[in-house]
Amino acid sequence: EEELGHAEDATAIYRRILDVEFDNRAAVLALDRLYTGSEKWPQLAEVLRKEIQLADNDDETIQLQFRLGQVLEQFLRDLPAAIEVYREILATDPNHAAALGALEMLFLEGHHELEIASILEPLYLDAGEFEKLHKIYQVQLGKLADPSDRVAMYQRLAELAEDKLLDPGRAFGWWGEALCEDASSSLAAEQV
């Protein structure tokens, strides 16, 4: 790049190299540096996808996937694509703190809540993160329109509050909400 002098000329040459030799790691890494430095985010996302294909191991793949997710989320604002990348990371490493944090932040900001909830729910169950799971259920409840679905979610919230959070007061409140939603709910009536 330094010998070529101009970043645009260097970029064109590296792209031509990749046209001929898709797996030329040096060219891919050079384009990564050039696109990062010039903040050409769509091109960087494309190059990161190539780097992921060329990665030598799972750790490298996950690191590159996370970078791709960040580019998609923060610079390209392609949230569905970023969420999908984070989902792939968590499928490989369910404890990847940065990917979890990114999804949690998007969830708290109100973006694609149901999709993110479907990713986080099983992870929270497995990890015993019941307070976070409770919050997901509350958001899901707000999205439900069918009364029987709402009663079922009230039941899940009440049982979670009672059995896992050890909060009978909160559980009682959820059972009361279920009864208000459907006065014929025998389970809710028994609990209240």
N, C-alpha and C positions, 0 to 999 in steps of 0.2 A: 504494500500500500504506500509506504513511504517512497519507494523507488518510483512508483507510478505517479505520485504527486497529488493527484486529484481523486477525491473520494468517489466522485461519480464515474470516473474512468475505471477505477479499481472495482467498483460495484459491477459495472458492465462486464468486465473481464471475468470476475468470479462467477457471474450468472452464466456466461458462455461456458465456462468450465463445467458447471453443474448440468448444463444442457447435454453435454457430452458424457459426463461422468457423475451420475446422480449421487453416488456415495463418497465423493471427494470431501473428506472430513475437514481438511485445511480450508477449502473454499467455503464450506458451510460456516465454519467458525469465524472466518474473516468477514463474511456477510453479517453474521450476528453482531460482531463488533461495529461494523460500519452502520448498520441499521439502528443499533442501540445509540450510537454516538450522534446520528443525524435525526433521531426520534422519528423514524419512518416505521410506525407501529404496524400497519397492515403487512408490510414486507417482513418485519421482524417476526410476526406471528407465523407467517409462512415458513421462514427459516427455522424457527423453533420446532415446528412440526417435523421438518426434515431431521433436525438434531435428535428428536425423540426417536425417530425410526432408526437412527444410527447409534443410539446409546448402547453402551457396553453392558450395563447392569441395571437392576431395578432402582437402586439409589439415584443413579444418574438420570434415569427416565423420570422418576418422581420430581427431582429437582428441576428438570427442564419443563415438565408439565406444570409445575407450580409457577414458573416464570411465564409460561404461556397463559395460564389462568389470570395472572396479574395484568398482563398486557391486554388481554381481552376485556377484563373487568374495568381497569383503571384508565386505560388510554383509548380503547376502541368502544367502550361502553356496550359491548356485546355480552350482556349478562347471561342469556341462555347458554351461549357457548362456554363462557367462563364456568358456569355452574356444572356443565357437563364435564369439563376438565377436572374440576374439584371432585366430582363424583368418581371419576376414574382413579384419581389419586387415592381416595378413601377406600375404594374397592381393593386396592393393593395394600394400603397401609391405613387401617381404620383409626389409628392413633396419630395421624399426621396433624399436628397442632395448627400449623399455618393454614392448611386447607379447611380444617374445622372452623378456625377463627374467621376465615374469609366468608364461609357460608353463614356462620352465625351473624356476622355483621350485615350481610345482605338481608338476612331474615329480619333482623331488628330494624333495618331501614325500610322494611315492607316490600321488598322486591321478591317476586316469585315465591311467595311464602309456602304455598302448598307443595310445590316441587321440592323446595329445600327441606320442608318438614318430612317429606317421604325419604329423603336421604339421611337426615339426622335422627329420626325416630328410632330405627333399629340400632344405631350407634349408641344413642343415649340409653336404650334398654340394656344393651350389652355392658355398658360401662357403669350402670347404676346411677346415671345422672337424672334422677327423678324430678328434681325441681325444673330443670331445663325441659324435660319431657312434658311436664305439666304446662309450661308456657306454650309449647308446640300445640298441645291439645286445645288450649284456650284459643289460639289463633285459628285452628281448624274449625272449632265450634263457631266462630264468627263468620266463617265462609259457608256453613251449612244452612240450607233453606228448608229441607224436608223435616217435619217435626219428629218422625221416628228416628232419623239420623241424629238429630239434635239430642233426643233423649238418650240414645246410645252413647253419644259423646259425653253427656252429663254423667252417665254411669261410669264411663272410663275415668273421668276426672275425679269423681267421688271415690272410686275404689283406689285410685292412685294416691289421692290425698290421705285416705284412711290407712291403707296397707303399707305404702312405701314412705310417705312423708310423715306418717304418724301424726296427722293433724285432723282430729275428729271434727273440729269446728268448721274447717274448710270443707270437709267431706259432707257434713250436714248441710252446708250452704248449697253445694252442688246437687245433693238429693232434693233439696227444696226447689231448686231451679228446674230439675227434671219433672217434679210434680206440677209445677206451674205450667210447664210446656205441655204436659199430657197428664191430666188429672186421673186418667184411667190406668196409669202405670202402677201396677201392683208392686213391683220391685221398689220403686221410689217411695211409695206409700209405706211399705214395710220398714224402710230405712229411716224415714222421718218419724 
